[in-house]
Amino acid sequence: MKRVLAARPLAQCAGLLDRLRAEGWQAGRLPLMEIEPLPDALAALPAQASPADTLFWVSPSAIDVGWPALADMDFSGKRLACVGAASARRLADLSGLAVLHPQAGSDSEALLALPELADVSGQDWLIVRGQGGRALLADALAECGARVGIAEIYRRVDGAPDWAAFDAAPPDAVIITAGEMVEQMFRLAGPRRTGTLQCLLYCVPHPRIAERLAAFGATRIVTTRADDAALVAGLKEWFRRHP
């Protein structure tokens, strides 16, 4: 039985683990990172969101942490946006509204290429995210004349993987869905596990994550679209070709 670990925050892990188990694999979580809400920032979120024309959510964690603070807001005249199809479905289910997102690609570059963003001059955007992160979207929107606010509503903290269990039974594959988790994994694992980590099979939803893994010496990387079904299908095809 193949053993697959998913490195993803707890709130977004259940559905992926269910899909992996449905394939007959042993699935578990590699808790490299946890999400810690910031109460003061969440309390300020409705006031920040009120004047915004567009609310952009950078990640599933941003939606899970931030949406409850805005659940009672009137979204008339506002637009919701994100980069991933799964996040768009989640937002649409919560809000009952259409959600702007790229059909091809799952990053800020793909969002900026949409015709709906050809002219953002004079628009008010609020980017809902965790502490830190890429500045590309905010900078590009501001350059094009938009007023851009940032709501940093959570922070990322170290997880606590069971490295003894990992050493006793290294997984057949690890799914990593965020680039910052690559550095987190090698740092938390420590130097003596570097060789093991470099030899593992990884499945990732974006070329940028694959590049980070390659920079750390990983050589077996499957890159798929950014949704759970695609990640599982990519692993399934790899295992079929490499029994």
Stockholm file with secondary structure:
# STOCKHOLM 1.0

chainA/1-243         MKRVLAARPLAQCAGLLDRLRAEGWQAGRLPLMEIEPLPDALAALPAQASPADTLFWVSPSAIDVGWPALADMDFSGKRLACVGAASARRLADLSGLAVLHPQAGSDSEALLALPELADVSGQDWLIVRGQGGRALLADALAECGARVGIAEIYRRVDGAPDWAAFDAAPPDAVIITAGEMVEQMFRLAGPRRTGTLQCLLYCVPHPRIAERLAAFGATRIVTTRADDAALVAGLKEWFRRHP
#=GR chainA/1-243 SS CCEEEEESCGGGTHHHHHHHHHTTCEEEECCCEEEEECHHHHHHHHHHHTTCSEEEECSHHHHHHHHHHHTTCCCTTCEEECSCHHHHHHHHHHHSSCEECCSSCSSHHHHHTSGGGSCCTTCEEEEEEESSCCCHHHHHHHHTTCEEEEEEEEEEEECCCCHHHHHHSCCSEEEECCTHHHHHHHHHHCGGGHHHHHHSEEEESSHHHHHHHHHTTCCEEEECCSSHHHHHHHHHHHHHHCC
#=GC SS_cons         CCEEEEESCGGGTHHHHHHHHHTTCEEEECCCEEEEECHHHHHHHHHHHTTCSEEEECSHHHHHHHHHHHTTCCCTTCEEECSCHHHHHHHHHHHSSCEECCSSCSSHHHHHTSGGGSCCTTCEEEEEEESSCCCHHHHHHHHTTCEEEEEEEEEEEECCCCHHHHHHSCCSEEEECCTHHHHHHHHHHCGGGHHHHHHSEEEESSHHHHHHHHHTTCCEEEECCSSHHHHHHHHHHHHHHCC
//
